[in-house]
């Protein structure tokens, strides 16, 4: 098993290789004496999905543990849009995400990819819309969980096109992809890193990317916006840290 120190070194090398850096204000620590011990990354997502690939971005449990950590710059939280969405889905969170966690840097933004299994006859977004309308109640849309960018990308697609699909949430992208391959579900708007290997292998078919421009990784796949004007969605990864803030006696 890779050590924590080695893993952090690999992440740092990878970020440097693609010209990205994460910068943090570390209070009284100078640039020369930080870090003096391993930085702790808290991971709360299941293995196999895009979130895991991008250093396993954090859910509510991970966020709470970071909020409780010392605000010394040694605990870094990697997040995606689900962390913001969760604040509107859960009423009993033990933290205020905006108040308790400070942003450091956005270091990765990826498209989601509208992807279908090989049994779906549609080869374009327009054909898929027609297929869903011709088969009411028969198309299941997988996601990596309620409130994820994968889920909301699909919901926005339904809202903008008028098609109706049954949402099937999974505990992560990996089990969702397994059922997509097996035909239990027909479509997913998955983050590109976790689905692209299946698209390139030909086991799944990409119909469109959710960004406004085509992706260099899938240059032959059109944007959904080319068929559904105004459609755009993407997944972003941020690094955030616990902040030191003077609390009042009022909650």
Backbone torsions as a table, in degrees:
resi	resn	phi	psi	omega
1	UNK	NA	135.3	179.6
2	UNK	-67.0	133.0	179.3
3	UNK	-68.8	159.5	179.4
4	UNK	-61.4	-41.8	179.6
5	UNK	-63.1	-41.0	179.8
6	UNK	-66.6	-39.2	179.9
7	UNK	-62.8	-43.3	179.8
8	UNK	-64.9	-37.8	177.7
9	UNK	-63.2	-40.8	178.5
10	UNK	-64.2	-41.0	178.0
11	UNK	-61.6	-44.4	-179.5
12	UNK	-62.5	-41.8	178.9
13	UNK	-63.6	-42.5	-179.3
14	UNK	-63.5	-42.5	178.5
15	UNK	-63.7	-41.6	179.4
16	UNK	-64.0	-37.3	-176.4
17	UNK	-65.6	-30.3	-179.3
18	UNK	-102.8	14.6	172.8
19	UNK	76.7	26.9	-179.2
20	UNK	-115.9	149.4	176.2
21	UNK	-142.6	152.0	177.9
22	UNK	-113.1	120.7	-176.4
23	UNK	-114.8	136.0	-179.3
24	UNK	-133.4	146.0	170.5
25	UNK	-87.2	124.1	-171.4
26	UNK	-110.8	33.6	178.2
27	UNK	64.2	-122.9	-176.0
28	UNK	-84.6	-8.3	-179.4
29	UNK	-70.7	138.3	178.7
30	UNK	-88.5	167.9	179.9
31	UNK	-62.8	-24.2	-175.6
32	UNK	-82.7	-25.6	-175.5
33	UNK	-108.5	14.8	175.9
34	UNK	-124.0	130.9	-3.8
35	UNK	-88.5	149.3	174.5
36	UNK	-107.7	-1.6	174.7
37	UNK	-152.7	165.6	-175.9
38	UNK	-59.2	139.2	173.7
39	UNK	-82.4	131.6	-174.5
40	UNK	-93.2	118.5	173.7
41	UNK	-98.4	126.1	179.3
42	UNK	-98.0	125.8	-173.5
43	UNK	-117.3	128.4	-177.0
44	UNK	-128.4	12.2	-178.3
45	UNK	-110.5	153.4	-178.9
46	UNK	-70.3	155.8	-179.7
47	UNK	-72.1	152.3	172.5
48	UNK	105.0	-20.7	-178.5
49	UNK	-95.2	177.7	-179.5
50	UNK	-61.6	-35.2	-179.6
51	UNK	-63.9	-40.1	177.1
52	UNK	-65.9	-41.3	179.5
53	UNK	-61.7	-39.2	179.2
54	UNK	-90.5	50.3	175.2
55	UNK	69.5	25.6	173.5
56	UNK	54.9	73.9	-176.6
57	UNK	-61.8	156.4	-159.2
58	UNK	-95.2	145.9	174.5
59	UNK	-104.1	-164.8	-174.1
60	UNK	-60.4	-41.6	-178.5
61	UNK	-64.0	-44.6	178.2
62	UNK	-64.2	-41.1	-179.7
63	UNK	-61.7	-43.7	-179.2
64	UNK	-62.0	-39.3	-180.0
65	UNK	-66.4	-32.7	177.4
66	UNK	-72.9	-38.9	177.6
67	UNK	-58.8	-35.7	-178.7
68	UNK	-82.1	-10.1	-178.0
69	UNK	-73.5	161.7	175.6
70	UNK	-64.1	134.0	-179.4
71	UNK	-80.0	58.9	-174.3
72	UNK	-110.2	6.7	178.8
73	UNK	85.9	3.9	-177.0
74	UNK	-101.3	-1.1	174.8
75	UNK	-121.6	114.9	-176.0
76	UNK	-113.7	133.2	-178.2
77	UNK	-105.9	125.0	175.3
78	UNK	-98.8	126.8	-172.1
79	UNK	-128.5	166.2	170.5
80	UNK	-136.7	-175.8	-175.9
81	UNK	-56.1	-24.7	-178.6
82	UNK	-59.6	-32.0	-179.9
83	UNK	-63.1	-37.8	176.8
84	UNK	-74.2	-41.0	-178.8
85	UNK	-62.8	-35.9	-177.6
86	UNK	-58.8	-29.9	-178.9
87	UNK	-64.1	-23.9	178.1
88	UNK	-95.2	-10.6	-177.9
89	UNK	-98.8	-26.1	-175.3
90	UNK	-117.7	131.0	-175.9
91	UNK	-95.6	-13.0	-174.0
92	UNK	-116.8	32.0	177.1
93	UNK	-66.3	142.8	-177.9
94	UNK	-93.4	22.5	179.4
95	UNK	-154.4	159.7	172.6
96	UNK	-108.8	107.3	-170.3
97	UNK	-58.6	-45.2	-177.8
98	UNK	-68.0	-37.8	-177.4
99	UNK	-77.2	-39.2	-167.9
100	UNK	-93.7	-17.2	-175.7
101	UNK	-122.2	127.0	-177.3
102	UNK	-101.8	137.2	179.0
103	UNK	-72.0	145.8	173.6
104	UNK	-111.8	-59.2	-177.6
105	UNK	-162.5	148.3	168.6
106	UNK	-91.7	124.1	-175.1
107	UNK	-123.2	0.2	176.7
108	UNK	-158.4	133.7	174.8
109	UNK	-133.9	125.0	-176.8
110	UNK	-128.5	151.0	174.1
111	UNK	-74.0	157.7	160.6
112	UNK	-93.0	156.6	-176.7
113	UNK	-125.4	122.3	174.2
114	UNK	-72.6	111.9	-170.4
115	UNK	-130.0	137.2	-179.6
116	UNK	-121.9	159.9	175.4
117	UNK	-80.5	168.4	-170.4
118	UNK	-71.5	-14.4	179.1
119	UNK	-79.5	-16.3	177.3
120	UNK	-76.8	123.2	-174.2
121	UNK	-72.7	-16.2	-176.4
122	UNK	-69.5	136.7	176.9
123	UNK	-115.7	-3.6	177.0
124	UNK	-136.5	165.3	177.8
125	UNK	-61.6	-42.8	180.0
126	UNK	-61.8	-41.9	178.5
127	UNK	-66.3	-35.1	179.2
128	UNK	-67.1	-42.1	177.7
129	UNK	-58.9	-45.0	178.6
130	UNK	-64.0	-38.8	-179.6
131	UNK	-64.5	-44.3	-180.0
132	UNK	-64.7	-42.3	-180.0
133	UNK	-66.1	-29.0	179.2
134	UNK	-83.4	-10.7	-177.9
135	UNK	-131.4	63.7	-176.8
136	UNK	-60.8	134.6	177.5
137	UNK	78.6	3.4	-175.5
138	UNK	-110.4	-4.2	-176.9
139	UNK	-109.5	121.0	178.7
140	UNK	-102.0	131.8	179.4
141	UNK	-106.5	115.3	179.6
142	UNK	-83.4	156.1	171.0
143	UNK	-148.0	169.1	178.1
144	UNK	-86.5	10.1	176.8
145	UNK	141.0	155.8	178.2
146	UNK	-60.8	132.4	176.3
147	UNK	84.6	-0.9	177.3
148	UNK	-77.5	165.9	177.0
149	UNK	-63.2	-29.4	177.4
150	UNK	-63.6	-45.6	178.6
151	UNK	-64.9	-49.9	-174.8
152	UNK	-69.3	-29.4	174.9
153	UNK	-61.7	-41.7	178.3
154	UNK	-69.2	-39.5	178.8
155	UNK	-64.2	-39.5	178.2
156	UNK	-65.7	-38.1	177.0
157	UNK	-60.4	-44.6	179.0
158	UNK	-64.2	-41.5	-178.5
159	UNK	-65.2	-35.9	-175.7
160	UNK	-86.0	-17.7	-178.1
161	UNK	-110.8	-17.3	-178.9
162	UNK	82.9	3.8	178.3
163	UNK	-80.2	155.3	-179.9
164	UNK	-120.4	120.1	176.4
165	UNK	-127.3	154.9	177.6
166	UNK	-88.1	119.8	179.5
167	UNK	-78.4	129.4	178.0
168	UNK	-121.5	99.8	-179.1
169	UNK	-80.5	141.4	177.4
170	UNK	-119.5	168.9	176.5
171	UNK	-89.6	64.5	180.0
172	UNK	114.8	163.9	-176.7
173	UNK	-72.9	-31.3	-175.8
174	UNK	-61.7	-51.1	177.7
175	UNK	-66.5	-31.3	177.1
176	UNK	-64.2	-43.0	179.6
177	UNK	-65.8	-37.6	178.2
178	UNK	-59.0	-44.3	179.3
179	UNK	-72.9	-28.9	175.3
180	UNK	-66.0	-43.3	177.6
181	UNK	-63.4	-34.9	-178.5
182	UNK	-84.1	-6.4	176.8
183	UNK	88.2	3.5	177.6
184	UNK	-69.7	-28.7	173.3
185	UNK	-127.0	159.3	-171.9
186	UNK	-106.8	-24.4	-174.1
187	UNK	-149.9	150.9	173.4
188	UNK	-146.8	146.5	174.8
189	UNK	-105.7	67.3	-168.1
190	UNK	-84.9	156.6	173.2
191	UNK	-62.3	137.6	-174.2
192	UNK	-56.0	-42.7	-176.1
193	UNK	-58.7	-32.3	-176.1
194	UNK	-89.5	-13.6	-176.4
195	UNK	-111.8	-18.1	-169.8
196	UNK	-64.3	-32.6	-179.2
197	UNK	-63.3	-35.7	179.3
198	UNK	-74.0	-32.8	176.9
199	UNK	-67.6	-47.1	-179.5
200	UNK	-65.6	-31.3	179.1
201	UNK	-77.4	-13.5	179.5
202	UNK	85.7	5.8	180.0
203	UNK	-82.1	-18.7	174.1
204	UNK	-133.7	158.7	-176.2
205	UNK	-116.9	124.2	176.5
206	UNK	-86.0	130.5	178.0
207	UNK	-101.8	-29.8	-178.2
208	UNK	-172.5	152.4	173.5
209	UNK	-98.7	153.4	-171.4
210	UNK	-88.7	-5.4	179.8
211	UNK	-83.1	166.2	-177.8
212	UNK	-70.4	-27.4	178.3
213	UNK	-115.5	157.7	175.9
214	UNK	-65.1	154.5	-179.1
215	UNK	-92.7	140.7	177.0
216	UNK	-66.1	-24.5	179.3
217	UNK	-75.1	-28.2	177.6
218	UNK	-132.2	67.6	-171.3
219	UNK	-64.5	-23.0	-178.7
220	UNK	-88.8	-3.9	179.8
221	UNK	-93.5	121.5	-178.7
222	UNK	-70.8	165.6	172.6
223	UNK	-79.8	152.7	174.0
224	UNK	-62.9	-32.2	-178.2
225	UNK	-63.8	-20.9	176.5
226	UNK	-66.5	-22.3	176.5
227	UNK	-108.2	-35.8	-179.3
228	UNK	-116.2	89.3	-175.2
229	UNK	-55.4	134.8	177.4
230	UNK	92.0	-8.6	-179.4
231	UNK	-75.4	130.9	175.5
232	UNK	-160.2	133.3	175.5
233	UNK	-155.6	150.9	176.2
234	UNK	-157.2	163.9	177.6
235	UNK	-107.3	130.7	179.4
236	UNK	-117.3	144.3	175.2
237	UNK	-110.6	129.7	-180.0
238	UNK	-122.7	150.2	168.5
239	UNK	-103.5	130.1	178.6
240	UNK	-134.7	156.3	-179.1
241	UNK	-131.0	157.7	174.8
242	UNK	-64.6	136.8	-179.4
243	UNK	-113.8	153.6	175.8
244	UNK	-91.6	117.0	-177.2
245	UNK	-135.7	134.4	177.9
246	UNK	-72.0	121.9	-178.7
247	UNK	-92.3	142.8	173.2
248	UNK	-87.8	172.3	179.4
249	UNK	-74.6	-16.1	179.2
250	UNK	-91.5	144.9	179.4
251	UNK	-81.4	NA	NA
